[in-house]
Amino acid sequence: MKSKGLMLLILLVVSVTLPIAFAVKPNGPSASNGLRKNKGKKKVLHLYLYEKNETWQAVENGSWAKITYLTHKNMTIINAHGLEPGSNYSVINYAPGTNWTAVYEGDTPDPWPGVDSREIASGSINEGGNLHLKANPEDYIDGKVWLVLSDDFDGNQMTGWQPSDYLFEYDLIDLKHGLKYKPK
């Protein structure tokens, strides 16, 4: 009888704690969802991308991605979730080198369609709606990082605009200097 009670208690504890242990999806943007260093791992940085709505806020329970930069290995790992299976996506560095603060303040025009944008990696979404890629970027990534439909990017610039199907960075980045920055 004691062993049955103990087993029930163990099952109860496991059933309550196991879902919490495997819950990896961020609840939405927060201060920790920008480009951040891992504690104790100074050369590992993370950037989250989110599906955004028409007011440019992250969609609750929407698609999302986590990009891990292993700066000491010049390697990028991309994991995206909640996307349409079978779709082809490209991770791009949109209009690198743009002074985004000046764009947001109206001092510089938006560089649409992002001539000289670069593809970081591309691949197909698996049956589970996930994308898992590894890339070795030629040089540092800065500014805006987007996950876009491959058909909407020609390798140099955007050729279409379907933002409800894209994921956008939470914060602008400047990996050359190891900083996270946001427009004023």
Backbone as a printed PyTorch tensor [residue, N CA C, xyz], in Angstrom:
tensor([[[  0.8170,  -1.1880,   0.0000],
         [  0.0000,   0.0000,   0.0000],
         [  0.8630,   1.2550,   0.0000]],

        [[  1.9460,   1.2380,   0.8300],
         [  2.8470,   2.3830,   0.8870],
         [  3.5030,   2.6290,  -0.4580]],

        [[  3.8690,   1.5510,  -1.1690],
         [  4.5480,   1.7060,  -2.4510],
         [  3.6110,   2.3130,  -3.4970]],

        [[  2.3100,   1.9880,  -3.4400],
         [  1.3450,   2.5840,  -4.3690],
         [  1.2020,   4.0800,  -4.0960]],

        [[  1.1650,   4.4540,  -2.8580],
         [  1.0690,   5.8630,  -2.4830],
         [  2.3020,   6.6400,  -2.9200]],

        [[  3.4560,   6.0070,  -2.7260],
         [  4.7040,   6.6370,  -3.1460],
         [  4.7490,   6.7860,  -4.6610]],

        [[  4.3230,   5.7720,  -5.3840],
         [  4.2840,   5.8230,  -6.8450],
         [  3.3340,   6.9250,  -7.3200]],

        [[  2.1800,   7.0360,  -6.6980],
         [  1.2250,   8.0880,  -7.0690],
         [  1.8140,   9.4690,  -6.8120]],

        [[  2.5090,   9.6160,  -5.7010],
         [  3.1420,  10.8910,  -5.3890],
         [  4.2150,  11.2250,  -6.4240]],

        [[  5.0320,  10.2420,  -6.7930],
         [  6.0770,  10.4590,  -7.8000],
         [  5.4400,  10.8280,  -9.1370]],

        [[  4.4000,  10.1190,  -9.5440],
         [  3.7050,  10.4240, -10.8030],
         [  3.1250,  11.8340, -10.7850]],

        [[  2.5690,  12.2380,  -9.6680],
         [  2.0110,  13.5770,  -9.5510],
         [  3.0950,  14.6330,  -9.6950]],

        [[  4.2120,  14.4400,  -9.0010],
         [  5.3170,  15.4020,  -9.0750],
         [  5.8630,  15.4760, -10.4900]],

        [[  6.0710,  14.3300, -11.1390],
         [  6.6010,  14.3020, -12.5030],
         [  5.6220,  14.9540, -13.4670]],

        [[  4.3340,  14.6630, -13.3370],
         [  3.3530,  15.2330, -14.2710],
         [  3.2350,  16.7440, -14.1320]],

        [[  3.5370,  17.2740, -12.9630],
         [  3.4820,  18.7200, -12.7720],
         [  4.7750,  19.3910, -13.2240]],

        [[  5.9100,  18.8000, -12.9440],
         [  7.1860,  19.4510, -13.2310],
         [  7.7040,  19.1980, -14.6440]],

        [[  7.3720,  18.0770, -15.2530],
         [  7.8960,  17.7530, -16.5800],
         [  7.4900,  18.7750, -17.6370]],

        [[  6.2180,  19.1720, -17.7380],
         [  5.8780,  20.1920, -18.7450],
         [  6.6100,  21.5100, -18.5250]],

        [[  6.8400,  21.8720, -17.2900],
         [  7.5720,  23.1080, -17.0040],
         [  9.0150,  22.9820, -17.4730]],

        [[  9.6260,  21.8350, -17.2570],
         [ 11.0140,  21.6250, -17.6470],
         [ 11.2020,  21.6960, -19.1540]],

        [[ 10.1920,  21.2890, -19.9320],
         [ 10.3170,  21.2750, -21.3800],
         [  9.6850,  22.4910, -22.0500]],

        [[  9.1760,  23.4070, -21.3070],
         [  8.5880,  24.6170, -21.8790],
         [  9.7180,  25.5500, -22.2790]],

        [[ 10.0110,  25.6320, -23.5890],
         [ 11.1380,  26.4260, -24.0540],
         [ 10.7090,  27.6690, -24.8110]],

        [[  9.4450,  27.7670, -25.1530],
         [  8.9960,  28.8970, -25.9450],
         [  8.9120,  30.1540, -25.0900]],

        [[  9.5680,  31.2360, -25.5440],
         [  9.4410,  32.4890, -24.7940],
         [  7.9980,  32.9900, -24.8260]],

        [[  7.5780,  33.6540, -23.7850],
         [  6.2280,  34.1900, -23.7230],
         [  6.0650,  35.4650, -24.5220]],

        [[  7.1220,  36.0530, -24.9460],
         [  7.0640,  37.2980, -25.7020],
         [  8.2850,  38.1250, -25.3830]],

        [[  8.3970,  39.2720, -26.0390],
         [  9.5890,  40.0850, -25.8390],
         [  9.7250,  40.5550, -24.3940]],

        [[ 10.9300,  40.5480, -23.9510],
         [ 11.2460,  41.1150, -22.6460],
         [ 12.6870,  41.5800, -22.7210]],

        [[ 13.1580,  42.1620, -21.6980],
         [ 14.5340,  42.6690, -21.7090],
         [ 15.5340,  41.5590, -22.0130]],

        [[ 15.2170,  40.3250, -21.6590],
         [ 16.1710,  39.2410, -21.8810],
         [ 16.0600,  38.6280, -23.2710]],

        [[ 15.1550,  39.0830, -24.1000],
         [ 14.9850,  38.4750, -25.4070],
         [ 15.7230,  39.1990, -26.5210]],

        [[ 16.5120,  40.1770, -26.1920],
         [ 17.3600,  40.8070, -27.1880],
         [ 18.6600,  40.0320, -27.2970]],

        [[ 19.6490,  40.6220, -27.8770],
         [ 20.9520,  39.9810, -27.9970],
         [ 21.6080,  39.9880, -26.6250]],

        [[ 21.8790,  38.8170, -26.1120],
         [ 22.4200,  38.7210, -24.7570],
         [ 23.5260,  37.6810, -24.6980]],

        [[ 24.4600,  37.9110, -23.7950],
         [ 25.4970,  36.9190, -23.5430],
         [ 24.9530,  35.8980, -22.5620]],

        [[ 25.3460,  34.6420, -22.7380],
         [ 25.0340,  33.6100, -21.7600],
         [ 25.8980,  33.8330, -20.5340]],

        [[ 25.3430,  33.6160, -19.3700],
         [ 26.1350,  33.7390, -18.1440],
         [ 27.2370,  32.6940, -18.1820]],

        [[ 28.4400,  33.1310, -18.0000],
         [ 29.5720,  32.2270, -17.9710],
         [ 30.1060,  31.8450, -19.3450]],

        [[ 29.4170,  32.2190, -20.4000],
         [ 29.8670,  31.8910, -21.7570],
         [ 29.9260,  33.1870, -22.5490]],

        [[ 30.9860,  33.9250, -22.3930],
         [ 31.0910,  35.2610, -22.9590],
         [ 31.0500,  35.2890, -24.4770]],

        [[ 31.2990,  34.1710, -25.1330],
         [ 31.3470,  34.1620, -26.5870],
         [ 30.0820,  33.5870, -27.2130]],

        [[ 29.0260,  33.4140, -26.4400],
         [ 27.7570,  32.8990, -26.9490],
         [ 26.7040,  33.9880, -26.7760]],

        [[ 26.0700,  34.3700, -27.8830],
         [ 25.0470,  35.4160, -27.8690],
         [ 23.7550,  34.8700, -28.4670]],

        [[ 22.6200,  35.3830, -27.9860],
         [ 21.3220,  34.9380, -28.4900],
         [ 20.5250,  36.1300, -28.9990]],

        [[ 19.7650,  35.8880, -30.0460],
         [ 18.8280,  36.8800, -30.5650],
         [ 17.5280,  36.1610, -30.8520]],

        [[ 16.4030,  36.7190, -30.3870],
         [ 15.0960,  36.1390, -30.6540],
         [ 14.4170,  36.9030, -31.7770]],

        [[ 13.7320,  36.1620, -32.6340],
         [ 12.9110,  36.7320, -33.7050],
         [ 11.4700,  36.3500, -33.4120]],

        [[ 10.5480,  37.2590, -33.7540],
         [  9.1390,  37.0160, -33.4720],
         [  8.2700,  37.3520, -34.6730]],

        [[  7.1490,  36.6550, -34.7420],
         [  6.0730,  37.0560, -35.6470],
         [  5.5050,  38.3390, -35.0430]],

        [[  5.2890,  39.3570, -35.8760],
         [  4.7890,  40.6250, -35.3550],
         [  3.4750,  41.0100, -36.0220]],

        [[  2.6500,  41.7520, -35.2930],
         [  1.3660,  42.1980, -35.8360],
         [  1.5150,  43.5560, -36.5170]],

        [[  0.3850,  44.1260, -36.9520],
         [  0.4140,  45.3930, -37.6950],
         [  0.9070,  46.5740, -36.8730]],

        [[  0.9060,  46.4690, -35.5480],
         [  1.4570,  47.5370, -34.7080],
         [  2.8980,  47.2220, -34.2950]],

        [[  3.4560,  46.2050, -34.9070],
         [  4.8470,  45.8070, -34.7470],
         [  5.1420,  45.2290, -33.3700]],

        [[  4.1240,  44.6650, -32.7220],
         [  4.2980,  43.9750, -31.4530],
         [  4.3610,  42.4790, -31.7240]],

        [[  5.0840,  41.7480, -30.8890],
         [  5.1540,  40.2950, -31.0390],
         [  3.7720,  39.6980, -30.8460]],

        [[  3.4320,  38.7460, -31.7120],
         [  2.1480,  38.0560, -31.6450],
         [  2.2190,  37.0190, -30.5300]],

        [[  1.2650,  37.0970, -29.5880],
         [  1.2480,  36.1410, -28.4950],
         [  1.0130,  34.7440, -29.0610]],

        [[  1.8180,  33.7820, -28.6280],
         [  1.7690,  32.3960, -29.0970],
         [  2.0160,  32.2780, -30.5960]],

        [[  2.7030,  33.2670, -31.1760],
         [  3.0200,  33.2430, -32.5990],
         [  4.3090,  32.4770, -32.8760]],

        [[  4.6800,  32.4370, -34.1190],
         [  5.9290,  31.7980, -34.5320],
         [  7.1060,  32.5790, -33.9480]],

        [[  8.2190,  31.8890, -33.7370],
         [  9.3830,  32.5420, -33.1550],
         [ 10.6420,  31.7670, -33.5240]],

        [[ 11.7700,  32.4010, -33.3310],
         [ 13.0580,  31.7560, -33.5940],
         [ 14.0790,  32.2410, -32.5790]],

        [[ 15.0650,  31.4120, -32.3610],
         [ 16.2010,  31.7700, -31.5190],
         [ 17.4490,  31.5770, -32.3630]],

        [[ 18.2350,  32.6330, -32.4570],
         [ 19.4950,  32.5710, -33.1820],
         [ 20.6090,  32.6180, -32.1480]],

        [[ 21.4830,  31.6420, -32.2140],
         [ 22.6190,  31.5710, -31.2980],
         [ 23.8800,  31.8590, -32.0930]],

        [[ 24.6190,  32.8710, -31.6570],
         [ 25.8860,  33.2240, -32.2830],
         [ 27.0210,  32.6780, -31.4160]],

        [[ 27.8080,  31.7900, -31.9830],
         [ 29.0030,  31.2890, -31.3090],
         [ 30.1600,  32.0830, -31.8910]],

        [[ 30.4080,  33.2490, -31.3190],
         [ 31.3580,  34.1870, -31.9130],
         [ 32.7690,  33.6300, -31.9560]],

        [[ 33.1410,  32.8120, -30.9940],
         [ 34.4770,  32.2300, -30.9720],
         [ 34.6650,  31.1780, -32.0630]],

        [[ 33.5630,  30.6770, -32.6460],
         [ 33.6350,  29.6950, -33.7220],
         [ 33.1650,  30.2810, -35.0590]],

        [[ 32.7610,  31.5620, -35.0630],
         [ 32.1710,  32.1990, -36.2410],
         [ 31.0570,  31.3290, -36.8060]],

        [[ 30.1730,  30.8680, -35.9200],
         [ 29.0780,  29.9910, -36.3060],
         [ 27.7610,  30.5410, -35.7840]],

        [[ 26.7270,  30.3410, -36.5690],
         [ 25.3830,  30.7640, -36.2010],
         [ 24.4670,  29.5490, -36.2490]],

        [[ 23.6690,  29.3600, -35.1990],
         [ 22.6890,  28.2730, -35.1560],
         [ 21.3110,  28.9110, -35.0880]],

        [[ 20.4190,  28.4830, -35.9880],
         [ 19.0850,  29.0520, -36.0840],
         [ 18.0570,  27.9640, -35.8180]],

        [[ 17.1660,  28.1990, -34.8760],
         [ 16.0580,  27.2950, -34.5910],
         [ 14.7770,  28.1080, -34.6050]],

        [[ 13.8720,  27.7780, -35.5290],
         [ 12.5900,  28.4900, -35.6520],
         [ 11.4520,  27.5010, -35.4310]],

        [[ 10.3380,  28.0150, -34.9180],
         [  9.2180,  27.1560, -34.5330],
         [  7.8830,  27.8000, -34.9060]],

        [[  6.9000,  26.9490, -35.1960],
         [  5.5390,  27.4160, -35.4660],
         [  5.3210,  27.9110, -36.8830]],

        [[  6.1280,  27.4210, -37.8410],
         [  6.0220,  27.8660, -39.2290],
         [  5.2920,  26.8240, -40.0770]],

        [[  4.9000,  27.2000, -41.2780],
         [  4.1530,  26.3360, -42.1870],
         [  5.0600,  25.2310, -42.7340]],

        [[  4.7520,  23.9490, -42.4300],
         [  5.5780,  22.8500, -42.9380],
         [  5.7100,  22.8950, -44.4640]],

        [[  6.9160,  22.5970, -44.9380],
         [  7.1860,  22.5600, -46.3690],
         [  7.5750,  23.8970, -46.9710]],

        [[  7.4080,  24.9880, -46.2380],
         [  7.7730,  26.3170, -46.7460],
         [  9.2910,  26.4630, -46.7340]],

        [[  9.8000,  27.2630, -47.6530],
         [ 11.2350,  27.5500, -47.7130],
         [ 11.4900,  28.9430, -47.1610]],

        [[ 12.4380,  29.0250, -46.2460],
         [ 12.7530,  30.2900, -45.5790],
         [ 14.2280,  30.6210, -45.7040]],

        [[ 14.5210,  31.9130, -45.6690],
         [ 15.8870,  32.4170, -45.6370],
         [ 16.0530,  33.3300, -44.4360]],

        [[ 17.1570,  33.1690, -43.7330],
         [ 17.5330,  34.0980, -42.6700],
         [ 18.4070,  35.1370, -43.3530]],

        [[ 18.0060,  36.4060, -43.2430],
         [ 18.7530,  37.4620, -43.9300],
         [ 19.2080,  38.5410, -42.9520]],

        [[ 20.2760,  39.1950, -43.3220],
         [ 20.7380,  40.4050, -42.6550],
         [ 20.2640,  41.5350, -43.5710]],

        [[ 19.1570,  42.1880, -43.1710],
         [ 18.5140,  43.1860, -44.0110],
         [ 19.2720,  44.5120, -43.9670]],

        [[ 19.7020,  44.9750, -45.1520],
         [ 20.3590,  46.2770, -45.3150],
         [ 21.4110,  46.5410, -44.2440]],

        [[ 22.4340,  45.6490, -44.1570],
         [ 23.4610,  45.8510, -43.1300],
         [ 24.2010,  47.1710, -43.3320]],

        [[ 24.6660,  47.7400, -42.2390],
         [ 25.4070,  48.9910, -42.3090],
         [ 24.5250,  50.2230, -42.2740]],

        [[ 23.2030,  50.0470, -42.2990],
         [ 22.2870,  51.1810, -42.2490],
         [ 22.2780,  51.7830, -40.8480]],

        [[ 22.2600,  53.1020, -40.7630],
         [ 22.1310,  53.7880, -39.4790],
         [ 20.6420,  53.7930, -39.1290]],

        [[ 20.1920,  52.7500, -38.4220],
         [ 18.7550,  52.6000, -38.1570],
         [ 18.2100,  53.6830, -37.2410]],

        [[ 19.0250,  54.2240, -36.3600],
         [ 18.5460,  55.3200, -35.5200],
         [ 18.1580,  56.5050, -36.3920]],

        [[ 18.9750,  56.8320, -37.3920],
         [ 18.6620,  57.9350, -38.3060],
         [ 17.4050,  57.6400, -39.1130]],

        [[ 17.2070,  56.3820, -39.5200],
         [ 15.9990,  56.0110, -40.2690],
         [ 14.7700,  56.2320, -39.3950]],

        [[ 14.8050,  55.7290, -38.1490],
         [ 13.6560,  55.8470, -37.2600],
         [ 13.3660,  57.2920, -36.8750]],

        [[ 14.3850,  58.1310, -36.8400],
         [ 14.1740,  59.5360, -36.4930],
         [ 13.8000,  60.3740, -37.7040]],

        [[ 13.7360,  59.7580, -38.8940],
         [ 13.3290,  60.4670, -40.1000],
         [ 14.4430,  61.2310, -40.7870]],

        [[ 15.6760,  61.0800, -40.3110],
         [ 16.8030,  61.7860, -40.9210],
         [ 17.3220,  61.1080, -42.1780]],

        [[ 16.9980,  59.8310, -42.3400],
         [ 17.4530,  59.0290, -43.4710],
         [ 16.2710,  58.2070, -43.9670]],

        [[ 16.0940,  58.1000, -45.2830],
         [ 14.9770,  57.2830, -45.7710],
         [ 15.2000,  55.7950, -45.4990]],

        [[ 14.0950,  55.0690, -45.3310],
         [ 14.1610,  53.6230, -45.1720],
         [ 14.7730,  53.0390, -46.4430]],

        [[ 15.7180,  52.1130, -46.3040],
         [ 16.4260,  51.6070, -47.4710],
         [ 15.6820,  50.5260, -48.2680]],

        [[ 14.3370,  50.4860, -48.1950],
         [ 13.5780,  49.4720, -48.9370],
         [ 13.9490,  49.5370, -50.4070]],

        [[ 14.1870,  48.4270, -51.0580],
         [ 13.9590,  47.0250, -50.6580],
         [ 15.1720,  46.3460, -50.0340]],

        [[ 16.0730,  47.1140, -49.4610],
         [ 17.2080,  46.5230, -48.7500],
         [ 18.3040,  46.0090, -49.6640]],

        [[ 18.6590,  46.7990, -50.6900],
         [ 19.7300,  46.4040, -51.5990],
         [ 20.9940,  46.1070, -50.7920]],

        [[ 21.7060,  45.0760, -51.1750],
         [ 22.9150,  44.5870, -50.5110],
         [ 22.6260,  43.8180, -49.2290]],

        [[ 21.3670,  43.3820, -49.0410],
         [ 21.0760,  42.4850, -47.9250],
         [ 21.7740,  41.1570, -48.1890]],

        [[ 22.0210,  40.4030, -47.1190],
         [ 22.7490,  39.1430, -47.2580],
         [ 21.9440,  37.9830, -46.6960]],

        [[ 22.0530,  36.8560, -47.3710],
         [ 21.4640,  35.6360, -46.8400],
         [ 22.4700,  34.9920, -45.8960]],

        [[ 22.0090,  34.6610, -44.7020],
         [ 22.8530,  34.0080, -43.7140],
         [ 22.7300,  32.4920, -43.8600]],

        [[ 21.4790,  32.0180, -44.0820],
         [ 21.2150,  30.5890, -44.2440],
         [ 19.8110,  30.4320, -44.8160]],

        [[ 19.5220,  29.2640, -45.3560],
         [ 18.1650,  28.9850, -45.8390],
         [ 17.8740,  27.5030, -45.7060]],

        [[ 16.5800,  27.1810, -45.6750],
         [ 16.1810,  25.7840, -45.5600],
         [ 14.6740,  25.6480, -45.5870]],

        [[ 14.2210,  24.4030, -45.5070],
         [ 12.7850,  24.0830, -45.5430],
         [ 12.2680,  23.7650, -44.1490]],

        [[ 11.0430,  24.1490, -43.9050],
         [ 10.3910,  23.8810, -42.6240],
         [ 10.0040,  22.4030, -42.5820]],

        [[ 10.2980,  21.7140, -41.5000],
         [  9.9760,  20.2880, -41.3950],
         [  8.4990,  20.0760, -41.0770]],

        [[  8.0880,  18.8060, -40.9860],
         [  6.6760,  18.4680, -40.7480],
         [  6.1470,  19.0240, -39.4340]],

        [[  7.0260,  19.2410, -38.4680],
         [  6.6140,  19.7770, -37.1750],
         [  6.5370,  21.2990, -37.1400]],

        [[  6.8090,  21.9610, -38.2850],
         [  6.7710,  23.4170, -38.3380],
         [  8.0420,  24.0700, -37.8420]],

        [[  9.1360,  23.3090, -37.8110],
         [ 10.4030,  23.8120, -37.2720],
         [ 11.4740,  23.9160, -38.3510]],

        [[ 12.4220,  24.7780, -38.1040],
         [ 13.5670,  24.9720, -38.9870],
         [ 14.8200,  24.9330, -38.1300]],

        [[ 15.7990,  24.1440, -38.5410],
         [ 17.0500,  24.0310, -37.8010],
         [ 18.1900,  24.1920, -38.8030]],

        [[ 18.9910,  25.2470, -38.6420],
         [ 20.0670,  25.5540, -39.5780],
         [ 21.3490,  25.8940, -38.8420]],

        [[ 22.4560,  25.7130, -39.5410],
         [ 23.7630,  26.1400, -39.0690],
         [ 24.3690,  26.9860, -40.1750]],

        [[ 25.0440,  28.0660, -39.8150],
         [ 25.6570,  28.9290, -40.8220],
         [ 26.9970,  29.4330, -40.3180]],

        [[ 27.8600,  29.7560, -41.2420],
         [ 29.1470,  30.3800, -40.9350],
         [ 29.1990,  31.6890, -41.7090]],

        [[ 28.6770,  32.7660, -41.1380],
         [ 28.6620,  34.0250, -41.8660],
         [ 30.0720,  34.4970, -42.2110]],

        [[ 30.1970,  35.0850, -43.4020],
         [ 31.4910,  35.5910, -43.8820],
         [ 32.0280,  36.7010, -42.9840]],

        [[ 31.1440,  37.5760, -42.5540],
         [ 31.5620,  38.6670, -41.6860],
         [ 30.4610,  38.9270, -40.6730]],

        [[ 30.6380,  39.9380, -39.8540],
         [ 29.6940,  40.1500, -38.7740],
         [ 28.3140,  40.5370, -39.2920]],

        [[ 27.3270,  40.2940, -38.4620],
         [ 25.9350,  40.5940, -38.7710],
         [ 25.5630,  41.8190, -37.9630]],

        [[ 24.8690,  42.7690, -38.5880],
         [ 24.4440,  43.9420, -37.8260],
         [ 23.0420,  44.3540, -38.2270]],

        [[ 22.4720,  45.2580, -37.4380],
         [ 21.1820,  45.8380, -37.7690],
         [ 20.0310,  44.8650, -37.6350]],

        [[ 19.3460,  44.6360, -38.7590],
         [ 18.1290,  43.8390, -38.7560],
         [ 18.4030,  42.4290, -39.2450]],

        [[ 17.8530,  41.4590, -38.5240],
         [ 17.9310,  40.0630, -38.9250],
         [ 16.5000,  39.5630, -39.0400]],

        [[ 16.1510,  39.0510, -40.2120],
         [ 14.7910,  38.5960, -40.4890],
         [ 14.8070,  37.1590, -40.9790]],

        [[ 13.7160,  36.4500, -40.7280],
         [ 13.4620,  35.1450, -41.3330],
         [ 12.3140,  35.3760, -42.3050]],

        [[ 12.5940,  35.2520, -43.6090],
         [ 11.6160,  35.5830, -44.6410],
         [ 11.4060,  34.3970, -45.5760]],

        [[ 10.2910,  34.4070, -46.2790],
         [ 10.0670,  33.3950, -47.3010],
         [ 11.1490,  33.5300, -48.3640]],

        [[ 11.7680,  32.4320, -48.7240],
         [ 12.8570,  32.4660, -49.7040],
         [ 12.4110,  33.0650, -51.0310]],

        [[ 11.1490,  32.8550, -51.4090],
         [ 10.6420,  33.4140, -52.6700],
         [ 10.5700,  34.9360, -52.6560]],

        [[ 10.6140,  35.5570, -51.4710],
         [ 10.5250,  37.0170, -51.3620],
         [ 11.8930,  37.6940, -51.2560]],

        [[ 12.9630,  36.9240, -51.4310],
         [ 14.3160,  37.4560, -51.3370],
         [ 15.1330,  36.8990, -52.4900]],

        [[ 15.7870,  37.7810, -53.2560],
         [ 16.5190,  37.3180, -54.4410],
         [ 18.0220,  37.1320, -54.2050]],

        [[ 18.4500,  37.1680, -52.9640],
         [ 19.8650,  37.0190, -52.6550],
         [ 20.5650,  38.3500, -52.4580]],

        [[ 19.8950,  39.4390, -52.8250],
         [ 20.4640,  40.7770, -52.6970],
         [ 19.4810,  41.7710, -52.0850]],

        [[ 18.1850,  41.5330, -52.2970],
         [ 17.1660,  42.4670, -51.7860],
         [ 15.8180,  41.7670, -51.6940]],

        [[ 14.8990,  42.3990, -50.9810],
         [ 13.5350,  41.8750, -50.8740],
         [ 12.8000,  42.1200, -52.1870]],

        [[ 12.0430,  41.1160, -52.6410],
         [ 11.2570,  41.2420, -53.8690],
         [  9.7640,  41.1040, -53.5890]],

        [[  9.4060,  40.8070, -52.3630],
         [  8.0070,  40.6910, -51.9440],
         [  7.8840,  41.1620, -50.5120]],

        [[  6.6430,  41.3070, -50.0660],
         [  6.4210,  41.7670, -48.6860],
         [  5.1840,  41.0860, -48.1350]],

        [[  5.4040,  40.0590, -47.2980],
         [  4.3400,  39.3140, -46.6330],
         [  4.6950,  39.2110, -45.1490]],

        [[  4.6670,  40.3330, -44.4370],
         [  5.1990,  40.3660, -43.0690],
         [  4.5290,  39.3940, -42.1010]],

        [[  3.2900,  38.9990, -42.3550],
         [  2.6450,  38.0470, -41.4440],
         [  3.2780,  36.6590, -41.5430]],

        [[  4.0780,  36.4230, -42.5830],
         [  4.7680,  35.1470, -42.7550],
         [  6.2410,  35.2170, -42.3460]],

        [[  6.6930,  36.3530, -41.8380],
         [  8.0960,  36.5530, -41.4960],
         [  8.2740,  36.6200, -39.9840]],

        [[  9.5310,  36.4640, -39.5660],
         [  9.9140,  36.6950, -38.1800],
         [ 10.9470,  37.8150, -38.1740]],

        [[ 10.8180,  38.7210, -37.2040],
         [ 11.6700,  39.9050, -37.1240],
         [ 12.3950,  39.9480, -35.7960]],

        [[ 13.5930,  40.5380, -35.8060],
         [ 14.4010,  40.6450, -34.6000],
         [ 13.6680,  41.4670, -33.5500]],

        [[ 13.9650,  41.1310, -32.2880],
         [ 13.3980,  41.9180, -31.2010],
         [ 14.1790,  43.2050, -31.0160]],

        [[ 15.4920,  43.1290, -31.1220],
         [ 16.3630,  44.2980, -31.0150],
         [ 17.2910,  44.3290, -32.2110]],

        [[ 17.7090,  45.5220, -32.5950],
         [ 18.7600,  45.6530, -33.5930],
         [ 20.0540,  45.1940, -32.9590]],

        [[ 21.0070,  44.7480, -33.7800],
         [ 22.2390,  44.2320, -33.2110],
         [ 23.4640,  44.8500, -33.8570]],

        [[ 24.5500,  44.8010, -33.1300],
         [ 25.8560,  45.2340, -33.6050],
         [ 26.8660,  44.2450, -33.0470]],

        [[ 27.0360,  43.1310, -33.7650],
         [ 27.9430,  42.0940, -33.2830],
         [ 29.3980,  42.5070, -33.3650]],

        [[ 29.7180,  43.4160, -34.2770],
         [ 31.1090,  43.8430, -34.4180],
         [ 31.6260,  44.3890, -33.0930]],

        [[ 30.7440,  45.0780, -32.3820],
         [ 31.1330,  45.6540, -31.1010],
         [ 30.5730,  44.8810, -29.9050]],

        [[ 29.8650,  43.7930, -30.1810],
         [ 29.3230,  42.9630, -29.0990],
         [ 28.2380,  43.6550, -28.3110]],

        [[ 27.5310,  44.5710, -28.9600],
         [ 26.5200,  45.3670, -28.2560],
         [ 25.1260,  45.0790, -28.7680]],

        [[ 24.1560,  45.3510, -27.9390],
         [ 22.7540,  45.3750, -28.3240],
         [ 22.3540,  46.8360, -28.3000]],

        [[ 21.6270,  47.2540, -29.3150],
         [ 21.1560,  48.6300, -29.2710],
         [ 19.7720,  48.7440, -29.8640]],

        [[ 19.0500,  49.7480, -29.4250],
         [ 17.6850,  50.0060, -29.8990],
         [ 17.6230,  51.4560, -30.3720]],

        [[ 16.7720,  51.7300, -31.3670],
         [ 16.6140,  53.1230, -31.7680],
         [ 15.9800,  53.9330, -30.6610]],

        [[ 16.2510,  55.2270, -30.6480],
         [ 15.6780,  56.1070, -29.6250],
         [ 14.1900,  56.2740, -29.8310]]])
